[in-house]
Amino acid sequence: MITQELISYIRAEINKGKTREEVRTALLSGGGWSDADISEAFRTVMPVGSTNPTPVPASGVKPVSINPRPTQSGSPFGALPPLVINPSKYTKPVSGAKAGGALKGFFIFTLLALMAFGGYFFKDQILEVVSGIKDRVSNISLFKEETIIVPPVEERKEVIIPTAPIVAKNCGVTTAPSIDGPMLENDTVLNCIGESAASCTWARAVFTDPLFPTQVEIVTSGVQGDMNCSFNVSYASNSTLTSFNGKSLAGEYIVCPVKEVKAATADKEGKLTFSNPSTGAYGKYASEIYLYATTGVFIENDFEQEKIYAKGCVGSFVDSVIESYKLMNSKS
């Protein structure tokens, strides 16, 4: 009686490249198995007339149907069903020239033809013949499973850095600076905003002014080591001010990268010149940020929207100032 252990042993030895006779000899000499058990186990490993479903053929290759001639009356085998040969059913050889491929094809065809016309009664004899042919043909991998070892993919470990909710530092309320006035370097609110801009940390304050935006905020984005810092200057949402063309300024804003800030200095004639900001003097630096957002960026770029946008400075306040400027010029 055969066991799963015997079947597994035969399959493993054949996969190693051993011939049927070599496996049979080993089992008879040292395994204590009978010849009948070994033959039955071989039939299980390499069944004849397998009922497995016919696999779908490879693209462009059609199964070949062979219809044997009807047997004569009184034949012990009866009428045999058509035999379907599907080329994609067989394992492709690992290597070999075209001549080897043709030899394998002939070998497979011969094997299946013998199985069809020999019938189940001669399957043992057929398998013996097949085993003998296999031993004499080199580089044939028909009975060898082609093992493909896929290298392991390096596991990607996602590093999650816990972050606390960003809370803007409230720097307080102060009077807005002006170009022709003092820079209020000792103002604690200005110093708070200037320091936040220099260190790229989130902060907000209110700069009271009768005409210009009053809400000032330093905002940050990006990841640690690659932070982007911008200022956001806007009107309060309840502001009653309107632009030159009558448009409400409530909530209008300008956002600009802090790195674009320039210090504006007025000469005796009122003409502005621009230079690098005073990043080391926090109060003065905050004043320069506010004045650049409300007037400097427009004067430096001749009130041209494309130039201002090219610096990364955008917002509804930019559009309103330029519209008002054009309307004023058209009426003058």
Steps between C-alpha positions, in 0.01 A plus 500: 500500500644839399523791743529876465857466624587276205335735250680803646833315487459403133395853401795655685754259343365559147516878559867453588557354152515129585361252252207273563726196515735664749209578731350151455836333577548706815153412627533129424846468653468710813139607542327168543234585244349250255524549126120526477488778763779689326324475161175622652681791666662594168159504338382742770797731451478482117138399434382368169170636373497781760162665547648841576330777298673597179691826563441804285755500215758777469422790270522404134522122572192287436443152641526222241217249502585145385203281415602132479339274241197307621605160629385184328213305645609276781802712603567461874569873535175643362479848346754744642412868558685773306838591644572869550863608501549839664858623456474745794444207740863406505782666685735697277859373508753709683744502208565324170535556126217486246587140419447408865158672495395303191616176663298577811193578294532169316550323831185655652294423190618139500422462870144629465434297186609183680278587793201556271535185286661271756228558753497459869593127481853574374579808706767325706685390187468847347649668806791253493569600137471869587748459784749332266467778241548765767827344614641529146400859428712778644385844615133396527316649792158346434494327838685776685312783657654831407556679827517878490642657813370850550734710711325646803389860470652719763230588745428867514458628850299816524628725772219690664611806690236605751419868478302717733231734363652826381396790724594848388668710763289804581736794501232756591383836366706803402493805275597438139837645395531757218774571249564853622462412868716317755552125459400440863790265560415466870136406440441153654233407244725593208790315660280191538395504132856575381648217705236256370577600140873454558454157662212398271248428774127564495388829658229765463433857608276798433650823360239775535477732197215712357566407134725197459450133599523432872529121538863382485599136507822302450413157357717196438473189282713203404690251714770539760823599330318632193257760629341774290416826672247758379320804632125552469372854538124553474201716588272386779189315385281778641692789342280771346771642273458496122744530213518794254246327277257438788586135564490379861841426646373276781706179514728597211860385545850474359723195553867521414818302581693663783820463296361753248473782757701814428563799725360821348670834571359835384734782395429874533292497185293204623652254257539150641810287475509132594766301683539182707286488816630527855448137601717539810296788647162332555287813560637673192472178298128470583446862393675433168281191440179698558604799288614274215167316503286813496697730267856391420423193284276711275741791456803271451320316217336807337150375590535223242305195602718250311818621670339483844364151436842389375642578845244263653288784638129436439160578645183703454666809650757493217221498241305780672802731530593454132139554386475818708837621370394454138166670563669799663740538209219481247315788672803723552 
